[in-house]
Amino acid sequence: MSSSSDLSVRIHDANLSIPDTTVTHPISAVRTLQAHTAGVTSTAIIDRGRNVLSFGRDGSARLWDVGGGKEITGRRWRAQRGSPILCGCVGEQWQSAGRESSGNSAPVGAEESPSGIMLNGEVGTTGKVVFVGLRDGAVRGYELATGHARFFSSGIDPSLTNSKSAPIDSICYSAESGALVAGRRDGVIMVWDLTADVSHSPITTPKSPDLMLGEEHDRKPNSVFKRNGAGVESVAFSPAIGTSEAPMAAHGRFPSILAGMEDGLLCRIGVDTNYEPVLMEEFIGVEAGDGIRVVKPSMLDGMEICWSAGDDGFVRRY
């Protein structure tokens, strides 16, 4: 699946068997999905792929019936103030009950969201939560099947210079550990422990005429740090278990974080029991200035593999 600035999402043929590797073989698109009114910035697959999500600069997240080749409009979500969505991800909910991001029971941002009703073409959305990173620096989360708000963070932290935010260019969620990480264009990485008791965390309630349902809890990150000033183009949670030198975060819930930077830096960062960052590894092989746009971890025979793709046109395996 690929997204494009031409407003489309394309589903490609998964059969990649190529008889002759010396000849270029184009990958055919079996479905082309179009409804966004601005460039599509990110996509996500739901379960086995009968439904997919797309995120766009038009400020909308759209759910698609791949087989039918059409949008499930009743599951469309829009960002407040129409801020472009620069990245998004989806996973199982980290808790079965309660909504900590909003004191309202009505959906926030959803155009239509009939709770408990499966719409025509909708498959596997129940129990899923979606997180989006916005150009205005905010991070939001909502229930895919209902549109109910589950998470909000303005990205503004008093500990940062001038208490300003920056566009969120990368985001990753670990349902197993209840952790969320987002990378900003100014090099800041923010991490939230979604299982932590928010009653002991600083909470603000910004007032804005654009928040149609009133006030929201602004969830402050548990950890905020930066490697350098280069933008964070890609983030991912490692599937490997933390080491004694760089243990996982509180109660052993956090895996380490792989971060690909705009200046070509690729590194692994741990978060210790006090939510402090610990640099674990730096990966070499990319020239300075060739941004790392994609980083994907996987496991092979019990060993962790890290894949990266950058502006120099190479895919690397570490």
C-alpha positions in Angstrom: 0.0 0.0 0.0 1.3 3.5 -0.9 0.2 7.1 -0.4 0.8 10.0 -2.7 0.6 13.7 -3.1 -1.8 13.0 -6.0 -4.6 12.5 -3.4 -4.7 8.7 -3.9 -4.0 5.5 -1.9 -2.9 2.6 -4.0 -3.2 -1.1 -3.1 -0.5 -3.0 -4.8 -0.2 -6.7 -5.9 1.4 -8.6 -3.0 2.8 -11.3 -5.4 6.3 -10.1 -5.8 7.8 -13.2 -7.4 10.1 -11.9 -10.1 11.7 -14.4 -12.5 14.4 -12.1 -13.8 16.0 -9.7 -11.3 18.0 -8.0 -14.1 14.9 -6.4 -15.6 12.8 -3.8 -13.9 9.3 -5.1 -13.2 6.6 -2.5 -12.3 4.4 -3.4 -9.3 0.7 -3.1 -10.4 -1.9 -1.4 -8.4 -5.0 -3.6 -7.8 -7.0 -0.8 -6.2 -6.8 3.0 -6.4 -8.7 4.8 -3.6 -9.5 8.5 -4.0 -11.4 10.8 -1.7 -8.9 13.1 0.0 -8.8 16.7 -1.1 -5.1 17.1 -0.3 -2.0 14.9 -0.3 -2.1 11.6 1.5 0.7 11.5 4.1 0.3 8.1 5.8 -1.6 4.8 5.7 -2.3 1.9 8.1 -3.7 -1.6 7.5 -6.6 -2.9 9.7 -6.2 -6.6 10.7 -5.9 -8.6 7.5 -6.3 -5.7 5.2 -9.9 -5.7 4.2 -10.0 -2.2 5.7 -7.2 0.3 5.5 -6.8 3.8 6.9 -5.4 6.9 5.2 -4.3 10.2 6.7 -4.2 13.4 4.7 -3.2 17.1 4.6 -6.9 17.9 4.3 -7.1 17.1 8.0 -9.0 13.9 7.7 -8.5 10.2 8.5 -10.5 8.0 6.2 -11.4 4.3 6.5 -11.7 2.3 3.3 -13.4 -0.9 2.2 -10.6 -2.3 -0.1 -12.7 -4.9 -1.7 -15.4 -2.4 -2.6 -12.9 0.2 -3.5 -14.8 2.9 -1.6 -14.5 5.0 1.6 -16.6 4.1 4.6 -17.7 7.7 5.2 -19.4 6.9 8.5 -15.9 6.4 10.0 -14.3 9.6 8.7 -12.5 11.6 11.3 -11.4 15.3 11.1 -8.8 17.1 13.0 -9.9 20.2 15.0 -9.2 23.5 13.1 -8.5 21.4 10.0 -4.8 20.9 10.9 -3.1 18.7 8.3 -2.5 15.1 9.5 1.2 14.3 8.8 1.3 10.8 10.3 -0.9 8.2 11.9 -0.9 4.7 13.4 -3.5 2.2 14.7 -3.5 -0.6 17.3 -5.5 -2.4 20.0 -6.7 -0.2 22.8 -4.4 -0.1 25.9 -7.3 -0.3 28.3 -10.8 -1.7 28.1 -12.8 1.0 29.8 -12.7 4.7 30.5 -11.8 7.7 28.4 -9.0 9.7 29.8 -8.6 12.3 27.0 -12.1 13.9 27.2 -14.7 14.4 29.8 -17.4 14.2 27.1 -19.2 11.1 25.9 -19.9 12.5 22.5 -17.4 11.9 19.6 -14.7 14.5 19.0 -13.9 15.1 15.3 -16.1 12.3 13.9 -18.6 13.3 11.2 -20.7 10.3 11.8 -20.0 7.5 14.3 -22.9 5.2 15.2 -21.5 3.5 18.3 -21.8 -0.3 18.2 -23.0 -0.5 14.6 -20.8 -2.1 12.0 -21.2 -0.2 8.7 -21.3 -1.7 5.2 -17.8 -2.9 4.3 -16.4 -2.4 7.8 -14.3 -5.2 9.2 -12.1 -5.5 12.3 -12.4 -2.0 13.7 -13.8 -2.9 17.1 -11.3 -2.3 19.9 -8.9 -0.3 17.8 -7.5 3.1 18.6 -6.0 5.5 16.1 -3.3 8.1 16.9 -2.5 11.0 14.6 0.2 13.6 14.5 -0.8 17.1 13.3 1.1 20.0 11.7 0.0 22.2 14.6 2.1 20.0 16.9 -0.8 18.2 18.6 -1.2 14.5 19.0 -4.7 13.0 19.1 -6.2 9.6 19.6 -9.7 8.3 19.0 -11.6 5.0 18.9 -11.8 3.8 15.3 -15.3 2.2 15.6 -17.0 5.1 17.4 -14.9 8.3 16.9 -14.8 8.8 20.7 -11.7 10.8 21.8 -9.2 8.8 23.8 -6.1 11.0 23.9 -5.0 14.6 23.4 -1.6 16.3 23.9 -1.0 19.8 22.6 2.8 19.1 22.3 3.5 22.2 24.4 5.8 21.6 27.4 6.9 24.3 29.7 10.3 22.6 30.0 11.0 23.3 26.3 12.3 26.5 24.8 9.6 29.2 24.7 7.0 26.5 25.4 6.4 26.1 21.6 5.5 23.1 19.6 6.4 21.9 16.1 4.8 19.7 13.5 4.6 16.0 14.3 6.2 14.1 11.4 6.4 10.6 12.9 4.4 8.5 15.4 4.3 4.9 16.7 2.1 3.1 19.2 2.8 -0.1 21.1 -0.4 -1.7 22.3 1.5 -4.4 24.2 3.3 -1.9 26.4 0.8 1.0 26.3 3.4 3.4 25.0 3.2 6.1 22.4 6.1 8.0 20.8 6.1 11.0 18.4 8.9 12.7 16.6 8.8 16.4 15.8 10.3 18.5 13.0 12.5 20.4 15.5 14.2 17.1 16.7 12.2 16.6 19.9 11.0 13.1 20.7 8.0 12.8 23.1 7.0 9.6 24.9 3.8 8.9 26.8 3.1 6.0 29.1 -0.6 5.5 28.5 -1.0 3.1 31.4 0.4 5.6 33.9 -2.0 7.2 36.5 -2.8 10.5 34.9 -4.1 11.8 38.2 -0.4 12.3 39.2 0.5 14.0 35.9 0.3 17.7 35.2 -2.9 18.4 33.3 -4.0 21.6 31.7 -7.3 22.4 30.1 -6.8 24.8 27.2 -9.8 26.9 26.2 -10.4 27.4 22.5 -13.5 28.2 20.4 -12.4 25.5 18.0 -12.9 22.8 20.6 -16.6 22.3 19.9 -17.2 20.0 22.9 -15.4 22.3 25.4 -12.4 21.5 27.4 -10.0 18.6 27.0 -7.3 17.2 29.2 -3.9 18.0 27.8 -1.7 15.0 28.4 1.9 16.0 29.1 4.6 13.5 27.8 6.3 11.4 30.4 9.6 11.9 28.6 10.8 14.6 26.3 14.3 14.7 24.7 16.2 15.4 21.5 19.3 13.8 19.9 20.1 17.0 17.9 18.2 19.6 16.1 17.4 17.5 13.0 13.8 16.6 12.3 12.6 13.1 13.4 11.3 11.5 10.2 10.5 8.0 11.5 10.1 6.3 14.9 9.4 2.7 15.8 9.3 0.6 18.9 11.8 -2.3 19.0 10.4 -5.8 19.4 13.5 -6.8 21.5 13.5 -6.7 25.3 15.4 -4.0 27.0 18.9 -4.7 28.4 20.3 -4.2 31.8 22.3 -1.2 30.5 19.2 0.4 29.2 16.1 -1.1 30.9 12.6 -0.5 29.6 10.5 2.1 31.2 8.4 2.0 34.4 7.3 -1.5 35.3 9.2 -2.9 32.3 6.5 -1.7 29.8 8.6 0.2 27.3 10.6 -1.3 24.5 13.5 0.8 23.1 12.8 3.3 20.4 14.4 3.4 16.9 14.6 6.9 15.5 15.5 8.0 11.9 16.5 11.6 11.6 16.5 14.1 8.7 20.3 14.4 8.8 20.8 10.7 8.3 21.3 9.7 11.9 19.7 6.3 12.9 19.8 5.4 16.6 18.2 3.3 19.3 17.1 5.0 22.5 16.0 3.4 25.7 13.7 4.9 28.4 14.6 3.9 32.0 12.4 3.5 35.0 12.5 7.2 35.7 11.5 8.0 32.1 15.0 9.2 31.3 16.4 8.6 27.8 19.4 6.3 27.4 21.3 6.2 24.1 21.8 2.5 23.3 23.1 2.3 19.7 24.0 4.4 16.7 23.9 2.9 13.2 26.3 3.9 10.5 26.3 3.7 6.7 24.2 6.7 5.7 25.8 9.9 4.5 25.1 13.0 6.5 22.1 14.9 5.0 20.4 11.8 3.5 17.3 11.7 5.7 16.0 8.4 7.1 12.4 8.4 6.1 11.4 4.9 7.1 12.6 2.6 9.9 11.1 -0.8 10.5 12.2 -3.4 13.1 11.5 -7.2 12.9 12.7 -10.4 14.4 14.5 -13.2 12.5 15.5 -16.4 14.3 15.5 -14.7 17.6 17.6 -11.8 16.4 16.4 -8.3 15.9 16.6 -6.8 12.4 16.3 -3.1 11.7 15.4 -2.0 8.2 15.8 1.6 7.0 15.2 3.6 3.8 16.5 7.0 3.1 16.9 9.8 0.6 20.0 8.2 -0.9 17.7 5.6 -2.5 19.0 2.6 -0.5 17.3 0.2 1.8 19.6 -1.0 4.6 19.4 -3.9 7.0 21.1 -3.8 10.4 
